[in-house]
């Protein structure tokens, strides 16, 4: 009888595995990135979502980064190295040594070429503030976690009802009881002077999360059950946003924004199920070429025109 029960349970397990595999078979036509969802995929415009999938799958081509995004990653890298939270450096290293490593890595960034040299200018301006911004981030983490031990970024997955694939999430820092994401803001251009020169100013730290940031936190909240928080840093200071400081992180707000994200995942899922390939999927989506040009440049506009046959 025990043997029969074991065989029965194993058959059920195999059936469910085969069923799940069949349920996600349609996504293979869209590449490996389509085999999971993410918070960013739940807030990204549909045309950019499918364009990004297409470029990754058919062209092994990624969307361009920016000086600000690269600098934000550099700050997190510097903090993580100094705390021993990186995969390549398990033990904390001196802040100055970590600074040298990060500055060398940041120097490899090649600025965008499609925005009238703005990204190149920001690249040069921002680099001098990476260290001081990381110092503020370090202070903010110390204030938030206190004596609690916390870990760095780690790729994790969770299942969502009615969604065929798992959802991936990356929380910047978390302990057993708390979590927080790091967000950075950088120098802003002042108006050009009469002599043709320009100066920059460092903004005050943000206090309120954006809609996309709340959507992101709502996914982390659903995945972990932990109360979300955001650490906003500039070179001159930091602010910590929590449910106590902003209604945007209340449970009611998080539930609402999570439902918005889930609805977008369902839309993507339905498009893929009805399509089975990019040509058919793109018929359900209209590209915004001006926005693509603004964020990704003319090269990606050409790709978009080609795959949408414009």
Order of alpha helices (4+ residues) and beta strands (2+ residues): alpha-beta-alpha-alpha-alpha-alpha-alpha-beta-beta-beta-beta-beta-beta-alpha-beta-beta-alpha-alpha-alpha-alpha
